[in-house]
Amino acid sequence: MKLLKSIFTLLFITILSVSCNNKAKETTTTVTTTEAKSVTKAAPFGKVETATFHIKGMTCAVMCAAKIQDELTAMVGVQKATVDFDKETATVEYDSAVLTPEKLVEKTESVADGKTYKVSDIKTTATKTAM
């Protein structure tokens, strides 16, 4: 009986130590990945502008709005992109030395088959200051 108790105790300690080692490795990997992304999107070279526009043709928040937001965020020069499904709007902070509002519109309208989404009513911080 003592032998059986000792085996279970040893087995428990082994399982516990192995599971703790796996969690520590996962955390390290996640931190490294996050740091690499933040370095890529770091300091802009030109002036940071904000573009806001309406997007027609979105039918859901997950596959439409989230997909457009991911595509815009992945563009070089985009600091932040937010797509609101309910309001049918997108707000994008971008480096004006790298991107133009026209490139943002092209990217948005090219998501999916290139015919589903239509952009209208484009406003930028550059437009507002010029008025």
C-alpha positions as CSV (number, residue, x, y, z in Angstrom):
1,M,0.0,0.0,0.0
2,K,2.9,2.4,0.8
3,L,4.4,1.6,-2.6
4,L,1.2,2.4,-4.4
5,K,0.9,5.7,-2.5
6,S,4.5,6.6,-3.3
7,I,4.0,5.8,-7.0
8,F,0.9,8.1,-7.2
9,T,2.7,10.9,-5.4
10,L,5.6,10.7,-7.8
11,L,3.3,10.6,-10.8
12,F,1.4,13.6,-9.5
13,I,4.5,15.6,-9.0
14,T,5.8,14.7,-12.4
15,I,2.6,15.7,-14.2
16,L,2.5,18.9,-12.3
17,S,6.0,19.9,-13.1
18,V,5.6,19.0,-16.8
19,S,2.4,21.1,-17.2
20,C,4.0,24.1,-15.6
21,N,7.0,23.9,-18.0
22,N,4.6,24.0,-21.0
23,K,2.8,27.1,-19.8
24,A,6.0,29.0,-19.3
25,K,7.1,28.3,-22.9
26,E,3.8,29.4,-24.4
27,T,4.0,32.7,-22.5
28,T,7.5,33.4,-23.8
29,T,6.4,32.7,-27.4
30,T,3.4,35.1,-27.1
31,V,5.5,37.9,-25.7
32,T,8.1,37.6,-28.4
33,T,5.5,37.7,-31.1
34,T,3.8,40.7,-29.7
35,E,7.1,42.6,-29.4
36,A,8.0,41.8,-33.1
37,K,4.6,43.3,-34.3
38,S,5.0,46.5,-32.3
39,V,8.5,47.1,-33.7
40,T,7.1,46.7,-37.2
41,K,4.4,49.3,-36.7
42,A,6.6,51.8,-34.8
43,A,7.4,55.4,-35.6
44,P,5.9,56.9,-38.7
45,F,8.0,58.8,-41.1
46,G,5.5,61.3,-42.3
47,K,2.5,63.0,-40.7
48,V,-0.1,60.8,-39.2
49,E,-3.5,61.4,-40.8
50,T,-6.9,60.0,-40.1
51,A,-9.3,58.9,-42.8
52,T,-13.0,58.1,-42.1
53,F,-15.3,56.7,-44.7
54,H,-18.5,54.7,-45.1
55,I,-18.5,51.1,-46.4
56,K,-21.6,49.7,-48.0
57,G,-22.1,46.0,-48.6
58,M,-21.1,44.5,-45.2
59,T,-23.5,41.8,-44.1
60,C,-21.9,40.7,-40.8
61,A,-19.5,41.9,-38.1
62,V,-17.3,38.8,-38.1
63,M,-16.5,38.0,-41.7
64,C,-17.0,41.4,-43.3
65,A,-16.1,44.1,-40.8
66,A,-13.4,42.1,-39.1
67,K,-11.9,41.0,-42.4
68,I,-11.7,44.6,-43.7
69,Q,-10.2,45.8,-40.5
70,D,-7.6,43.1,-40.6
71,E,-6.7,43.9,-44.2
72,L,-6.4,47.6,-43.5
73,T,-4.3,47.0,-40.3
74,A,-1.9,44.8,-42.2
75,M,-1.0,47.6,-44.7
76,V,2.4,49.1,-44.3
77,G,1.9,52.7,-43.0
78,V,-1.4,52.0,-41.1
79,Q,-1.0,52.8,-37.5
80,K,-4.6,51.8,-36.5
81,A,-7.8,50.7,-38.3
82,T,-11.3,50.3,-36.8
83,V,-14.3,49.1,-38.8
84,D,-17.7,49.6,-37.2
85,F,-20.3,47.2,-38.7
86,D,-23.3,48.9,-37.1
87,K,-22.4,52.4,-38.3
88,E,-20.9,51.1,-41.6
89,T,-17.8,53.2,-41.1
90,A,-14.1,52.8,-41.0
91,T,-11.5,55.0,-39.2
92,V,-7.9,54.6,-40.2
93,E,-4.8,56.3,-38.8
94,Y,-2.1,56.2,-41.4
95,D,1.3,57.6,-42.3
96,S,0.7,60.1,-45.1
97,A,4.3,59.7,-46.4
98,V,3.5,56.0,-47.2
99,L,-0.3,55.9,-47.9
100,T,-3.0,58.0,-49.4
101,P,-6.8,57.8,-48.8
102,E,-7.2,56.4,-52.3
103,K,-5.0,53.4,-51.5
104,L,-7.1,52.8,-48.4
105,V,-10.2,52.9,-50.5
106,E,-8.7,50.5,-53.1
107,K,-7.7,48.1,-50.4
108,T,-11.1,48.2,-48.8
109,E,-13.0,47.7,-52.0
110,S,-10.7,44.8,-53.1
111,V,-11.5,42.7,-50.0
112,A,-13.6,39.7,-51.0
113,D,-14.3,39.6,-54.7
114,G,-13.7,43.3,-55.4
115,K,-17.4,44.0,-56.0
116,T,-19.0,43.5,-52.6
117,Y,-17.8,46.6,-50.7
118,K,-18.2,50.2,-51.9
119,V,-16.6,53.1,-50.1
120,S,-18.1,56.6,-50.0
121,D,-18.0,59.9,-48.0
122,I,-14.2,60.0,-47.5
123,K,-13.0,62.5,-44.9
124,T,-9.4,63.0,-43.8
125,T,-7.8,65.2,-41.3
126,A,-5.9,66.9,-44.2
127,T,-9.3,67.8,-45.8
128,K,-10.7,69.2,-42.5
129,T,-7.6,71.4,-41.9
130,A,-7.7,72.7,-45.5
131,M,-11.2,74.0,-45.1
